[in-house]
């Protein structure tokens, strides 16, 4: 395994992070524990979860992912061996309204979310606490263009949010704070408040893969100039970049097969681009999974690559991507596809 330091912290994190959103839906509690043990044995020490998981969100499974991690931590006694990250649910456009009456980052919501997460995780603190979505409307989840009209009711409260979070840091319940699904504007607003003496957001967790490289434009410069970590999620684009959906295949246990509304990475152009990437991988004797994950692992702005799996076989291949290095020839071939079909998944 390779490791790096999460910027502005003393946390040494594995370049591969174990994503856990299948725990409680596609994976049972015992399977979740097997994945956690397997990942640690392979050198992974970074675990990411969220209060809204399992995915897809359902009232009856909300919080199960954290509960499964918590029962493993209690059983294994390995809390000190892992860097644990979780998230508070932000505005979900009406999808997650049963979690709390108000999905915002008010003091009441932060108190409710954090303390319930700590209880489920059976721990006194989290190493990284992330805001799962901005409170303002942003163009995420397959929406390519920004619409200012949707933001007219948002009142800038960035300073107040940081003050609230700092209170939990002082209490020892949070070590560091981060963002998720954030834009260059949002990240820079938080950096501006940091310059004014407020707590610093140390990372942002966004979707990034061969099919979604939007953050290379704009956000990557902010990450570099402000020394902020980047946690890449969906590096296999809901499994599309494993190649298992090519040629109209619909594997029975595949996420897109089970949950057809998860079509963000299944557009016509996304599938065409996937075919081209698959051809490159075959040409150089790699699996598409290895190539797709290695590409993300080695981007200079990526702090850690959040992988997920439903089986130990998948998990092993995903983690082993850390040992794959793409040649300049392969990277040149990849760039040709990106130039021809840039960011087909928006």
Phi, psi and omega per residue, in radians:
X1 nan 2.631 3.033
X2 -1.884 2.638 -3.089
X3 -2.302 2.745 3.039
X4 -2.532 3.001 3.105
X5 -1.792 2.235 3.058
X6 -1.086 2.141 -3.039
X7 -0.882 2.467 3.078
X8 1.179 0.331 3.117
X9 -2.394 3.078 2.996
X10 -1.859 0.345 -3.089
X11 -1.519 2.042 3.046
X12 -1.541 2.012 -3.060
X13 -2.079 2.560 3.080
X14 -1.212 2.534 3.130
X15 -1.160 -0.341 2.980
X16 -1.842 2.210 3.102
X17 -1.930 2.415 3.119
X18 -1.466 1.959 3.004
X19 -1.455 2.517 -2.915
X20 -2.220 0.238 -2.970
X21 -1.181 -0.207 3.075
X22 -1.419 -0.265 -3.126
X23 -1.165 2.107 3.128
X24 1.819 -0.117 3.075
X25 -2.296 -1.316 3.108
X26 -1.391 -0.321 3.124
X27 -2.170 2.382 3.085
X28 -1.328 3.039 3.121
X29 -1.101 -0.754 -3.137
X30 -1.154 -0.662 3.086
X31 -1.158 -0.661 3.086
X32 -1.063 -0.774 3.128
X33 -1.109 -0.676 3.102
X34 -1.092 -0.745 3.123
X35 -1.107 -0.757 -3.120
X36 -1.098 -0.780 3.116
X37 -1.128 -0.761 -3.129
X38 -1.084 -0.802 -3.124
X39 -1.072 -0.779 3.122
X40 -1.090 -0.694 3.117
X41 -1.098 -0.471 3.132
X42 -1.564 0.068 3.082
X43 1.723 -0.016 3.110
X44 -1.306 2.217 3.117
X45 -2.137 0.096 -3.038
X46 -2.002 2.152 -3.102
X47 -2.171 2.272 -3.129
X48 -2.074 2.361 3.105
X49 -2.553 -2.946 3.136
X50 -2.848 2.692 -3.121
X51 -1.133 -0.492 -3.081
X52 -1.412 -0.216 -3.097
X53 -1.248 2.559 0.414
X54 -1.449 2.840 3.125
X55 -1.991 2.437 -0.035
X56 -1.178 2.662 -3.061
X57 -1.145 2.290 2.973
X58 -2.498 2.552 -3.109
X59 -0.975 -0.713 -3.053
X60 -1.298 -0.282 3.129
X61 -1.938 -0.075 3.139
X62 -1.083 2.205 3.133
X63 1.618 -0.205 -3.105
X64 -1.121 -0.629 -3.129
X65 -1.043 -0.841 3.104
X66 -1.094 -0.673 3.130
X67 -1.085 -0.723 -3.127
X68 -1.168 -0.697 3.077
X69 -1.140 -0.721 3.134
X70 -1.091 -0.723 3.138
X71 -1.186 -0.570 3.075
X72 -1.217 -0.741 3.110
X73 -1.056 -0.728 -3.136
X74 -1.149 -0.722 -3.102
X75 -1.270 -0.714 -3.027
X76 -1.490 -0.469 -3.067
X77 1.204 0.452 -3.029
X78 -1.842 0.405 -3.113
X79 -0.968 -0.691 -3.090
X80 -1.282 -0.162 -3.114
X81 -1.640 -0.101 -3.067
X82 -2.178 2.638 2.962
X83 -1.723 2.032 -2.981
X84 -1.893 2.178 3.133
X85 -2.113 2.403 3.014
X86 -2.459 -3.138 -3.008
X87 -2.477 2.594 2.957
X88 -1.624 2.384 -3.124
X89 -1.266 2.164 3.043
X90 -1.594 -3.011 -3.132
X91 -0.902 2.191 -3.099
X92 -1.926 0.364 3.138
X93 0.960 0.680 3.077
X94 1.542 -0.086 -3.037
X95 -1.346 -0.653 -2.984
X96 -1.948 0.475 -2.979
X97 -1.121 -0.324 -3.125
X98 -1.372 -0.205 3.110
X99 -1.178 -0.787 -3.133
X100 -2.688 2.691 3.084
X101 -1.032 -0.636 -3.114
X102 -2.202 1.998 3.104
X103 -1.602 1.441 -3.129
X104 -2.496 -2.992 -3.141
X105 -1.991 0.656 3.030
X106 -1.197 2.904 3.109
X107 -1.015 -0.749 -3.112
X108 -1.112 -0.742 -3.131
X109 -1.179 -0.734 3.111
X110 -1.106 -0.747 3.091
X111 -1.035 -0.833 -3.099
X112 -1.105 -0.867 -3.062
X113 -1.157 -0.859 -3.064
X114 -1.108 -0.812 -3.063
X115 -1.212 -0.577 3.063
X116 -1.211 -0.668 3.098
X117 -1.123 -0.784 3.130
X118 -1.041 -0.703 3.140
X119 -1.159 -0.793 3.141
X120 -1.137 -0.679 -3.113
X121 -1.378 -0.161 -3.141
X122 0.945 0.863 3.124
X123 -2.475 2.819 3.137
X124 -1.589 -0.243 -3.073
X125 -2.704 2.773 2.965
X126 -2.051 2.531 -3.112
X127 -1.317 -0.597 -3.119
X128 -2.451 2.068 3.131
X129 -1.941 2.148 -2.972
X130 -2.060 2.567 3.054
X131 -1.552 1.966 -2.897
X132 -1.159 -0.558 3.028
X133 -2.521 2.674 2.978
X134 -1.134 2.694 3.046
X135 -1.228 -0.557 3.096
X136 -1.360 2.792 3.109
X137 -1.312 2.345 3.091
X138 -2.342 2.776 -3.106
X139 -1.503 1.577 -3.132
X140 -2.165 3.026 3.066
X141 0.974 1.008 3.011
X142 1.524 -0.034 3.096
X143 -1.583 2.027 -3.003
X144 -1.361 -0.705 -2.965
X145 -1.812 2.515 3.103
X146 -1.407 2.365 3.118
X147 -2.088 1.926 -3.067
X148 -1.187 -0.543 -3.080
X149 -0.994 -0.591 -3.110
X150 -1.208 -0.218 -3.063
X151 -1.816 0.055 -2.986
X152 -1.105 -0.473 -3.100
X153 -1.541 -0.139 -3.097
X154 -1.286 2.300 3.062
X155 -1.910 2.249 -3.065
X156 -1.104 2.030 -3.138
X157 -2.256 0.455 -3.068
X158 -1.009 -0.779 -3.123
X159 -1.066 -0.739 -3.125
X160 -1.156 -0.687 3.116
X161 -1.061 -0.776 -3.135
X162 -1.132 -0.658 3.106
X163 -1.101 -0.711 3.123
X164 -1.131 -0.786 -3.135
X165 -1.119 -0.655 -3.140
X166 -1.081 -0.544 3.097
X167 -1.060 -0.712 3.126
X168 -1.254 -0.559 3.061
X169 -1.119 -0.781 3.133
X170 -1.107 -0.523 3.110
X171 -1.384 -0.170 -3.140
X172 1.469 0.149 -3.109
X173 -1.504 -0.361 3.081
X174 -2.307 2.380 3.050
X175 -1.559 -0.794 -3.089
X176 -2.524 2.814 -3.087
X177 -2.171 2.634 -3.137
X178 -2.597 -3.140 -3.078
X179 -2.095 2.973 3.028
X180 -2.639 2.524 -3.092
X181 0.957 0.743 -3.079
X182 -1.788 2.738 -3.078
X183 -1.900 2.959 3.070
X184 -0.986 -0.725 3.123
X185 -1.039 -0.878 -3.097
X186 -1.070 -0.796 -3.126
X187 -1.090 -0.725 3.128
X188 -1.174 -0.558 3.065
X189 -1.103 -0.723 3.099
X190 -1.155 -0.639 3.112
X191 -1.182 -0.615 3.103
X192 -1.090 -0.742 3.112
X193 -1.198 -0.584 3.075
X194 -1.075 -0.695 3.100
X195 -1.117 -0.416 3.114
X196 -1.566 0.201 3.046
X197 1.777 0.009 -3.128
X198 -1.459 2.931 3.091
X199 -0.964 2.556 -3.139
X200 -1.714 2.322 2.946
X201 -1.280 2.127 -3.013
X202 -1.615 -0.200 -3.079
X203 -2.776 2.845 2.906
X204 -2.343 2.477 -3.116
X205 -1.965 1.942 -3.076
X206 -2.291 2.826 3.060
X207 -1.217 2.310 3.130
X208 -2.703 2.246 -3.141
X209 -2.874 -3.137 3.068
X210 -1.043 -0.434 -3.129
X211 -1.651 -0.148 -3.076
X212 -2.526 1.572 -3.086
X213 -2.009 0.450 -3.063
X214 -0.992 -0.606 -3.050
X215 -1.252 -0.163 3.052
X216 -1.191 -0.364 -3.118
X217 -1.768 1.872 3.090
X218 1.675 -1.119 -3.041
X219 -1.175 -0.658 -3.109
X220 -1.061 -0.606 3.088
X221 -1.145 -0.737 3.116
X222 -1.075 -0.763 3.135
X223 -0.997 -0.780 -3.113
X224 -1.205 -0.872 -3.042
X225 -1.209 -0.526 -3.096
X226 -1.784 0.018 3.130
X227 0.958 1.066 3.137
X228 -2.067 2.419 -3.139
X229 -1.322 2.712 3.115
X230 -2.223 2.138 3.118
X231 -1.916 1.999 -3.045
X232 -1.576 2.131 3.058
X233 -1.933 2.885 -3.059
X234 0.929 0.806 -3.134
X235 -1.178 -0.319 3.056
X236 -1.849 0.201 3.025
X237 0.916 1.031 -3.116
X238 1.002 0.518 3.117
X239 1.548 -0.129 3.136
X240 -1.038 -0.683 -3.104
X241 -1.448 0.204 2.914
X242 -1.532 -0.263 -3.130
X243 1.529 0.007 -3.027
X244 -1.299 -0.176 3.107
X245 -1.811 0.084 3.129
X246 -1.155 2.700 3.127
X247 1.012 0.622 3.080
X248 1.095 0.402 3.088
X249 -1.254 2.547 3.099
X250 -2.354 1.355 3.138
X251 -1.004 2.377 -2.984
X252 -1.065 -0.541 -3.113
X253 -1.756 0.155 3.124
X254 -1.273 2.538 -3.067
X255 -1.070 -0.741 -3.112
X256 -1.218 -0.530 3.068
X257 -1.214 -0.810 -3.116
X258 -1.202 -0.638 -3.064
X259 -2.221 1.366 -3.018
X260 -1.077 -0.300 3.083
X261 -1.263 -0.184 3.070
X262 -1.467 1.175 -3.017
X263 -1.837 0.225 -3.062
X264 -0.950 -0.629 -3.070
X265 -1.894 0.307 -3.051
X266 -2.012 0.366 3.078
X267 -1.171 2.900 -3.137
X268 -1.019 -0.777 -3.136
X269 -1.205 -0.607 3.101
X270 -1.107 -0.737 -3.138
X271 -1.214 -0.626 3.080
X272 -1.129 -0.761 3.117
X273 -1.119 -0.698 3.115
X274 -1.054 -0.695 3.088
X275 -1.049 -0.718 3.141
X276 -1.178 -0.721 3.111
X277 -1.163 -0.641 3.106
X278 -1.085 -0.705 3.121
X279 -1.111 -0.679 3.110
X280 -1.123 -0.802 -3.139
X281 -1.036 -0.793 3.135
X282 -1.095 -0.704 -3.132
X283 -1.024 -0.603 -3.078
X284 -1.840 0.243 3.035
X285 1.272 0.512 3.119
X286 -2.017 2.756 2.916
X287 -1.390 2.697 3.114
X288 -1.077 -0.654 3.101
X289 -1.012 -0.849 -3.135
X290 -1.045 -0.784 -3.092
X291 -1.160 -0.784 -3.100
X292 -1.098 -0.759 -3.120
X293 -1.273 -0.694 3.118
X294 -1.075 -0.661 3.106
X295 -1.011 -0.816 -3.136
X296 -1.191 -0.765 -3.105
X297 -0.921 -0.687 -2.964
X298 -1.681 0.049 3.080
X299 -1.155 2.357 -3.028
X300 -1.100 -0.406 -3.123
X301 -1.635 -0.088 -3.105
X302 -1.505 2.101 3.106
X303 -1.418 -0.784 3.138
X304 -2.669 2.557 -3.085
X305 -1.839 2.021 -3.066
X306 -1.517 1.852 -3.135
X307 -1.782 2.745 3.084
X308 -2.470 2.754 -3.109
X309 -2.735 2.793 3.056
X310 -1.925 -0.132 3.101
X311 -2.399 2.779 3.120
X312 -1.194 -0.493 3.087
X313 -1.120 -0.830 3.087
X314 -1.082 -0.769 -3.089
X315 -1.077 -0.721 3.140
X316 -1.088 -0.805 3.137
X317 -1.108 -0.708 -3.132
X318 -1.109 -0.808 -3.135
X319 -1.162 -0.674 -3.108
X320 -1.186 -0.189 3.081
X321 -1.075 -0.329 -3.138
X322 -1.130 -0.359 -3.125
X323 -1.637 0.053 3.136
X324 -1.762 2.247 3.083
X325 -2.074 2.195 -3.117
X326 -1.437 2.329 3.120
X327 -1.270 2.866 3.084
X328 -1.069 -0.566 3.120
X329 -1.131 -0.746 3.108
X330 -1.150 -0.770 -3.136
X331 -1.088 -0.625 3.084
X332 -1.117 -0.725 3.110
X333 -1.115 -0.716 3.110
X334 -1.077 -0.742 -3.113
X335 -1.144 -0.548 3.096
X336 -1.077 -0.706 3.117
X337 -1.200 -0.723 3.135
X338 -1.092 -0.685 3.112
X339 -1.160 -0.694 -3.126
X340 -1.266 -0.684 -3.063
X341 -2.364 1.252 -3.057
X342 -1.183 2.244 3.023
X343 0.779 1.048 -3.063
X344 -1.122 -0.357 3.125
X345 -1.619 0.246 -3.132
X346 1.127 nan nan
